Each structure stands twice: as C-alpha cells, then as structure tokens.
Amino acid sequence: MPGAVGDRRYLVIVNPVSRGGKAQEEGIWLLNRLKRAGVEYEALFTERAGHAEEMVVKWAEDFDVVVSVSGDGTTNEIINGIMKVPSSRLKLAMFPAGTADDFASNMGYDRKDKEQALRAILGDCCRTIDLIRYDSRYAAVTFGLGVDSEIADGAYKWKRFRIPAYFYSGLKKCFFEERKRYFVRFDYEGQTFEDWVLIAILCNAPLFGRYIKIHPEARMNDGILGLTIGREMPNVYGLVLFLFACMGGRHGFSRKVSFHQVRRMRVECKTDTYAQIDGEVYKFDAGRVIELSVVPDALRVLVPPESLRDRRLPFVPREEPPQPLQLRLIPPQAGVAEELEALSRRVKARVEQALEAAREHRRRFAFPGFVDQAGRQQSFDFDREEMKLVRRAARRLRKELVKGI
C-alpha cells in the first residue's frame, strides 16, 4: 500500500556526540534493527554544528522520512533543513538521543524506550504541528531569552554530566553571581511590554528542560504560541518559582509571572541578552530586533501510536489536515545521489565492521549459558546481550574517530 514501510525511503542522521556520546550507541542499535527489518535507508553521521541542516537541504528530497538520532539541537537543524525542502511528503521521525529531548517528549516519545521509537519510525501514526518562525529560521519547542539561556551556556563545558551540569550552573548563578536581568521590549497583539525581565520564553509546547512546564496551556497544533514573562526578581525568588514550574507548571501564582497568547511578536533587546532556541544558546547584542510568528501546520512528525490517545500531551483534538494534492503528485526521485550513496555506504560499512568485531569478541569470550540449581540450561537475556554488543561496537567506532580513521 502507498506509504507502507516497504515503499518508504529513510534518511537517518546521527549526531555521534549527543548525550555525551551515548547517541552513537543509539544510532548503531537503530541501524542494526533497520537492516534486520529489510528497511531501505541511508545513514549519515554529523561532523560539526550545522552539518545536519546542510545534509537535509542537499539530499532530503530523495527520501520520505528523515530520522533524527540526536537531541534537540540537531533536531532543530533537521527541521530547518526540512523547511527549506519544497516536498511536503517529507516527514520527521525521532529516535531520542539527547540530554533533555524536549521535542521528542512533547510528541509522546519515551526517551528510554527504543522499541517504541522504532515502532513510531516504521509506523503510520502522524501529527502535524506548528512551528515558531524567527526571522528566517524555525524552532519547534521554545524561543527563550534570559537567565535560563545563560545557565545553559554555563553548563556547556560540563555537558558530559548532562542534566546535573544545568543544575550546577543554575545554583552557581543563583547564589554566587550578581543578579541577572535583561531589558527588553515586546510588541504583540496590539500590546507593548518594555521592562527588565529575568526570563521570557515563547513556547510552542509547555515542557522544556525535561522537567519544566513553563507555559502549561501551550499546544503544538492550535496555531497560537504561549508567551511566559518572568519579570525582574531576586535570584533566590526565581529559583523558588523554578521549583514550582517543575511541579507541573504551578508558578503562575506569582505576580512576577504572566502568561500570554500570541500569533506574531516583535522583540527588541535593549541590553546584551542570552537566547536559547530549542536547546542551542546564542547571544544577541543590544539593539537586536527579532520578528517572531507562528507557522500553523508546518511539519509532519511520525509518533508512537499510543501517544495519539494520551490526553496529557500538548495537542488539541482535531482531524489531521490532508496532504496537499498538487505536492502529492510530484513523483519521488528514482534513486539517491552518488555522493550520498558513497557516504552512507561508508557509514554502514564502519558500523557493520564494528558490530562484527563485537560479535567475534562475544563468540570468543562469552559463555553460551549457565546451569541453574535445578540443572536447567539458562540463556542470557537477548536485549541485554544486544546492548552489550552495541556498546562494544560504539567504543570501537569512537577509537577510530580519535585516531582519525
């Protein structure tokens, strides 16, 4: 049938350094499963910032689904690449492999359940979501200004510790550094806000930073963005509100916090201001002006089937908009570019060599099983052994990267 797995072509993009290098293991696991399932796919590893977007723009028209094996930053690059590709049949699928995985979590993925992500990738369940447009680029979850962005910037050098690094950076700025504040001007929905703030976040989804429900009413498919403004306040008071935000978004009791709904917004930074856009940190100089707006029904995302029934997820119930007929009639390209095929073949070969070396190591040193007290032969757990195999293969690949092979 049209759109079945056998007819789809997948482009799998892996950021091997995401989640402190754990994403490489996730990528090897996924590529091994896709191969065993007989799925037609090409695989690429990112090598630098912006590389994922370049690859999507260059080659995504050859495919039906782009799979992101990464965190929010690389996923944002992939989304921006997809938005530059004129084919509307292109869908995004997630294999969560980042530190926070905010986008995947808001879409209903369980970041610890590989089998669930695989079912979503190979399945037909899809959601169409809005995006945040800022200037000529896009964000899927948040566009934030203020102290959270500065905390994320301070956590980067400790990023191998993942979530604890953010808590350490936040506590350090809260208790050992001067009070943070930023002067901004917002023009939105006929209103003007001009004042000092601690934090201001434009949300397409309520959850970010894995635990923080910054705008409880934000929905990803309602054509409206949520704006949360935290006015100037002492750092310790801001920490208290942060804890309430982590408790299901209960920080709205404070007069220092206000919630708004916007479709279009103009931001002017009156002072140097840190910004965090889907997990990536930027610094805007004083005088920088940013135009923001919502782009309704901008992106199709494959999701786990059970997520469609989960009312806790940030979606309004509705029928999915149809795919534009004139774009459905554009025939897919017959094959893939020779350069892409060569790069993908090299990645597949390296992964297979690493897996084969790991299998050989297991054959030489692993016990076939053991005998319990009742004298019955017991075998090792298949999933556990598979992960051992994947980790060994990932270590081999990392050594090759260090040696520059």
GIJOUR-V466424 format. One record per residue. N is the residue number from 0. RES is the residue in one small letter. OMEGA is omega in degrees with one decimal (NA if undefined). BURIAL is + if it has 9 or more other ideal C-beta (glycine too) atoms within 8 Angstrom, else -. Layout:
((N RES OMEGA BURIAL) (N RES OMEGA BURIAL))
//
This chain:
((0 m 179.8 -) (1 p 179.1 -) (2 g 176.9 -) (3 a -175.5 -) (4 v -179.1 -) (5 g -179.4 -) (6 d -176.3 -) (7 r 172.3 +) (8 r -174.4 +) (9 y 168.7 +) (10 l -177.4 +) (11 v -179.5 +) (12 i -176.2 +) (13 v 169.6 +) (14 n -170.4 +) (15 p -179.1 +) (16 v 179.8 -) (17 s -176.5 +) (18 r 176.9 +) (19 g -179.6 +) (20 g 179.8 +) (21 k -179.0 +) (22 a 177.3 +) (23 q 175.7 +) (24 e 179.9 +) (25 e 179.9 +) (26 g 179.2 +) (27 i 178.6 +) (28 w -177.4 +) (29 l -178.8 +) (30 l 177.8 +) (31 n 179.2 +) (32 r 178.4 +) (33 l 178.3 +) (34 k -179.6 +) (35 r -179.5 -) (36 a 179.8 -) (37 g -178.2 -) (38 v 177.1 +) (39 e -177.8 -) (40 y 168.4 +) (41 e -175.4 +) (42 a 179.1 +) (43 l 173.5 +) (44 f 176.6 +) (45 t -177.8 +) (46 e -176.7 -) (47 r 176.1 -) (48 a -179.5 -) (49 g -176.2 -) (50 h -179.0 +) (51 a 179.8 +) (52 e 178.7 +) (53 e -177.4 +) (54 m 179.7 +) (55 v -179.6 +) (56 v -174.7 +) (57 k -168.4 -) (58 w -170.1 +) (59 a -180.0 +) (60 e 177.2 +) (61 d -169.6 +) (62 f 177.0 +) (63 d -177.3 +) (64 v 170.4 +) (65 v -178.8 +) (66 v 179.0 +) (67 s 173.7 +) (68 v -169.6 +) (69 s 173.4 +) (70 g -173.9 +) (71 d -177.0 +) (72 g 179.4 +) (73 t 175.7 +) (74 t 176.3 +) (75 n 176.0 +) (76 e -179.2 +) (77 i 178.6 +) (78 i 178.9 +) (79 n 174.8 +) (80 g 179.3 +) (81 i -178.2 +) (82 m 176.7 +) (83 k -178.8 -) (84 v -173.3 +) (85 p -176.0 -) (86 s -178.8 +) (87 s 179.2 +) (88 r -176.2 +) (89 l 179.1 +) (90 k 175.4 +) (91 l 172.0 +) (92 a -174.8 +) (93 m 165.1 +) (94 f -168.2 +) (95 p -177.9 +) (96 a -178.5 +) (97 g -179.3 +) (98 t -178.2 +) (99 a -179.5 +) (100 d -177.7 +) (101 d -178.6 +) (102 f -179.6 +) (103 a -179.6 +) (104 s 178.6 +) (105 n 178.9 +) (106 m 176.7 +) (107 g 175.1 +) (108 y 169.6 +) (109 d -172.6 -) (110 r 179.6 -) (111 k -174.4 -) (112 d -178.9 -) (113 k -178.1 +) (114 e 177.8 -) (115 q 179.4 +) (116 a 178.3 +) (117 l 177.6 +) (118 r 179.1 +) (119 a -178.5 +) (120 i -176.9 +) (121 l -175.7 -) (122 g -176.6 +) (123 d -176.9 -) (124 c -171.5 +) (125 c 170.5 +) (126 r 174.5 +) (127 t -172.6 +) (128 i 172.5 +) (129 d 173.5 +) (130 l 172.3 +) (131 i 174.6 +) (132 r 174.8 +) (133 y -170.4 +) (134 d -179.2 -) (135 s -178.3 -) (136 r -171.7 -) (137 y 172.6 +) (138 a -176.6 +) (139 a -172.4 +) (140 v -174.3 +) (141 t 166.1 +) (142 f -172.3 +) (143 g 175.0 +) (144 l 171.3 +) (145 g -166.9 +) (146 v 178.6 +) (147 d 178.7 +) (148 s 178.3 +) (149 e 175.5 +) (150 i 178.6 +) (151 a 178.0 +) (152 d 178.8 +) (153 g -178.7 +) (154 a -172.4 +) (155 y -176.9 -) (156 k 176.0 -) (157 w -168.6 +) (158 k 178.4 +) (159 r 176.7 -) (160 f 174.7 +) (161 r -172.2 +) (162 i 177.6 +) (163 p 178.9 -) (164 a 179.6 +) (165 y 177.7 +) (166 f 178.2 -) (167 y 179.8 +) (168 s -179.7 +) (169 g 179.6 +) (170 l 178.5 +) (171 k -179.3 +) (172 k -177.9 +) (173 c -170.9 +) (174 f -172.1 -) (175 f 178.9 -) (176 e -177.6 -) (177 e -177.2 -) (178 r -179.5 -) (179 k 174.7 +) (180 r -173.8 -) (181 y -180.0 +) (182 f -175.0 +) (183 v 171.8 +) (184 r 176.9 +) (185 f 171.7 +) (186 d -175.8 -) (187 y 173.9 +) (188 e 179.1 -) (189 g -179.5 -) (190 q 176.2 -) (191 t 174.1 -) (192 f 178.9 +) (193 e -174.6 -) (194 d 172.3 -) (195 w 178.2 -) (196 v 170.9 +) (197 l -177.5 +) (198 i 173.8 +) (199 a -174.6 +) (200 i 172.4 +) (201 l -168.6 +) (202 c 166.7 +) (203 n 179.7 +) (204 a -174.5 +) (205 p -168.7 +) (206 l 169.9 +) (207 f -174.7 +) (208 g 179.9 +) (209 r -173.1 +) (210 y -167.4 -) (211 i 175.7 +) (212 k -167.4 +) (213 i 176.7 +) (214 h -170.7 +) (215 p -174.6 -) (216 e -178.7 -) (217 a 178.3 +) (218 r -171.5 +) (219 m -176.9 +) (220 n -177.6 +) (221 d 179.2 -) (222 g -179.5 -) (223 i 176.3 +) (224 l 175.4 +) (225 g 177.7 +) (226 l 175.5 +) (227 t 179.4 +) (228 i 173.3 +) (229 g -175.8 +) (230 r 179.8 +) (231 e -179.0 -) (232 m 174.9 +) (233 p -177.3 -) (234 n -177.4 +) (235 v 177.3 -) (236 y 175.9 +) (237 g 177.4 +) (238 l 178.1 +) (239 v 178.2 -) (240 l 176.5 +) (241 f 179.4 +) (242 l 176.9 -) (243 f 177.0 +) (244 a 177.6 +) (245 c -179.7 -) (246 m 176.3 -) (247 g 177.1 -) (248 g -176.6 +) (249 r -176.6 -) (250 h -176.0 +) (251 g 179.4 -) (252 f -173.9 -) (253 s 175.2 -) (254 r 178.5 -) (255 k -177.1 +) (256 v 175.9 +) (257 s 179.0 -) (258 f -179.9 +) (259 h 174.0 +) (260 q -174.6 +) (261 v 171.3 +) (262 r -179.6 -) (263 r -173.3 +) (264 m 175.2 +) (265 r -178.1 +) (266 v 173.8 +) (267 e 178.4 +) (268 c -179.7 +) (269 k 175.4 +) (270 t 172.6 -) (271 d -170.9 -) (272 t 173.6 +) (273 y 178.1 +) (274 a 175.6 +) (275 q -176.3 +) (276 i -177.0 +) (277 d 173.7 +) (278 g 179.2 +) (279 e -173.8 +) (280 v 176.3 +) (281 y 175.0 +) (282 k 179.5 +) (283 f 177.8 +) (284 d 176.6 -) (285 a -177.6 -) (286 g -179.5 -) (287 r 178.5 +) (288 v -179.8 -) (289 i 174.8 +) (290 e -178.6 +) (291 l 177.4 +) (292 s 176.0 +) (293 v 174.6 +) (294 v -176.1 +) (295 p 173.5 -) (296 d -171.8 +) (297 a -169.2 +) (298 l 175.6 +) (299 r -175.5 +) (300 v 173.3 +) (301 l -175.1 +) (302 v 175.3 +) (303 p -178.7 +) (304 p -177.1 +) (305 e -179.3 -) (306 s 179.8 +) (307 l -179.7 +) (308 r -176.0 -) (309 d -177.3 -) (310 r 177.6 -) (311 r -178.6 -) (312 l -171.9 +) (313 p 179.5 +) (314 f 171.7 -) (315 v -179.8 -) (316 p 179.1 -) (317 r 173.6 -) (318 e 178.8 -) (319 e 177.7 -) (320 p -178.8 -) (321 p 174.8 -) (322 q -178.6 -) (323 p -174.7 -) (324 l -174.9 -) (325 q 178.6 -) (326 l 175.4 +) (327 r -176.8 +) (328 l 176.3 -) (329 i -176.5 -) (330 p 175.8 -) (331 p 178.6 -) (332 q -172.8 -) (333 a -176.7 -) (334 g 178.6 -) (335 v -178.5 +) (336 a -178.4 -) (337 e -179.7 -) (338 e 178.1 -) (339 l -179.4 +) (340 e 179.8 +) (341 a 178.8 -) (342 l -179.3 +) (343 s 179.1 +) (344 r 179.5 -) (345 r 178.5 -) (346 v -179.8 +) (347 k -179.2 +) (348 a 179.8 -) (349 r 178.4 +) (350 v -179.3 +) (351 e 177.2 -) (352 q 178.6 -) (353 a 178.0 +) (354 l -179.5 +) (355 e 176.3 -) (356 a 178.2 +) (357 a 177.7 +) (358 r 179.6 +) (359 e 177.4 -) (360 h 179.6 +) (361 r -179.9 +) (362 r -176.1 -) (363 r -170.0 -) (364 f -175.9 -) (365 a 174.3 -) (366 f -179.6 -) (367 p -179.1 -) (368 g 177.8 -) (369 f -178.0 -) (370 v -179.8 -) (371 d -175.2 -) (372 q 179.2 -) (373 a 178.9 -) (374 g -179.2 -) (375 r 178.9 -) (376 q -179.9 -) (377 q 178.9 -) (378 s 178.0 -) (379 f 176.9 -) (380 d -174.4 -) (381 f -178.2 -) (382 d 179.8 -) (383 r 179.2 -) (384 e 178.3 +) (385 e 179.2 +) (386 m 175.2 +) (387 k 178.5 +) (388 l -179.1 +) (389 v -179.3 +) (390 r 178.8 +) (391 r 178.1 +) (392 a 179.6 +) (393 a 177.5 +) (394 r 178.8 -) (395 r 179.1 +) (396 l 179.1 +) (397 r 177.9 +) (398 k 178.5 -) (399 e 179.7 +) (400 l 179.4 +) (401 v 179.7 -) (402 k 179.9 -) (403 g 180.0 -) (404 i NA -))
//
